[in-house]
Amino acid sequence: MTRAVTVVLLIAFAAGAAAWRLAGVKPDPNVQAIADGCQRDTTKIYTGFAPNWAYVNDRDFPSAGAPPATQWVSGTVKGATGLLASRVASSDDPITHLSYDVNIDLTVDPADDFLTGVSRDGTPEQGTIHMERETTSFPEFAWPQPGDHVQALGSWVWDCDHYQGAGEKTEFHPFRAAWVVRSASPRAARLSSEGDLFVSTDATPAGQEAECAHETKGSDQFKSCAHAYPDWLSVNGAYAFDLPAPTSTCAQPTIRTVDHGSVNAPKIGATWTGKAWHVAFTVAAAQGARVFVAQQLFATCANAPTIDHLRLHFDKLLVRRAMDPSCPPDKPACPYANESTLLGQITTSPGEWQLMWSVDGIWGRWPGTLAAKDGSTFTGRQSVDFYVQHGKPWTFVALARECDFGALPGWDGPGHPTAPCPVSNEVGNALGDDYPGAITLTYHGAALGRHVSNAPTAGSTCPPSNVNGCYQLTYTVSRVR
């Protein structure tokens, strides 16, 4: 892949900022996170008086000047989480979010290894870095799946809300641009490689907080600054990426582009190099001018074979446990002990259920929020069409969330809980929303017919007494002729 060259950096700090990057220095989280702006005070974070995110190396940048420069990272979506290396968060702090995050575990290419291992060594996340961005500001078509290669431009920050024994973790949050390459597109009728392009000036609350952590440097002006800060971050610079041919025998694939609502997008050029389409463009937006680039590019060979056109139809969702209400902390064996492992919630039945899925990397969501009681069934009306090379594997992922914080204000104030959860009178456990678990499956070949899949309890807040899990999905795979 060709790494994009960006000129977003402020020239005055370029030499100093580049020195530690080229040296591959990993900051010491137990020392530097506080020096960079974290305060290790969850009460102040939850009430908005301390930052949830602070720039890595901000200690070296005075408040009167620009904060540390954005960073580029490249790597492959994979990690110990398997098919959940790309996922929607089951829970996020409602005070510091407009919507739940997309979380991506990126196993980085060797040149970017200095970004990894910061408070992750010795954990299942070792060797990866989290990329995060709120779901409402990152279009679903560009959400990757494990195995995809990603190049991203982002804010390298400390996640101050997740202090570990070895210090805070670092992450890319928000990433401001991403180029996702899929070697075989699930959206193309003929074998095609796919490049998903995303660039956005939208800061999101994470970007606004990091900017104000830099400007206020721990003062009591942080809260007023963060909520007044413009929802804008610069993405100016020159970008260049490669979209390889889907096969090595392809002389010169055709290229086509599908736009997904871009705003003020620059003209994007594409040149065939003999092995790949070289995609290049420049963003030069005025201060405060919104730029949103959302495009898919497909490279298809003239002699590329047609591939299996499949359709997955969601037949039924069975909710075995609504996960509301829970037991009090001092009575864990109360009559609701089978509902949730998160005790002390101020909740009542029914549960507020949401379900997301990925069908071989095509993301979607069961419409609306489902009022679920123990034993509730919901009829599916959704279908997903996708394409798979004959005999090749494809993946299916389903993730559920039970909304528990509808009484708390989100980033934009009372009456606006973290999207897409609804307003309610509920306040959950401090550990977060109930997580009914995930279904993660790999099918080899078309796998036609009806499938019945139970969500395991491992890693969820569904009590293990529910031996078949807290929910079950029934879906049918058919061939489209």
Secondary structure, 3 states (H helix, E strand, C coil): CCCCCCCCCCHHHHHHHHHHHHHCCCCCHHHHHHHHCCCCCHHHHHCCCCCCEEECCHHHCCCCCCCCCCEEEEEEECCCCHHHCEEECCCCCHHHCCECEEEEEEEECHHHHHHCCCCCCCCCCCCEEEEEEEHHHCCHHHCCCCCCEEEEEEEEEEEEEEEECCEEEEEEEEEEEEEEEECCCCCCCECEEEEEEEEECCCHHHHHHHHHHHHHCCCCCHHHHHHHCCCCCCCCEEEEEEEECCCCCCCCCEEEEEECCCECCCCCEEEECCCEEEEEEEECCCCCCCCEEEEEEEEECCCCCECEEEEEEEEEEEECCCCCCCCCCCCCCCCCCCCCCCCCCECCCCEEEEEEEEECCEEEECCCCEEECCCEEEECCCEEEEEECCCCEEEEEEEEEECCCCCCCECCECCCCCECCCCCCCECECCECECCCEEEEEEECCCCEEEEEECCCCCCCCCCCCCCCCEEEEEEEEECC
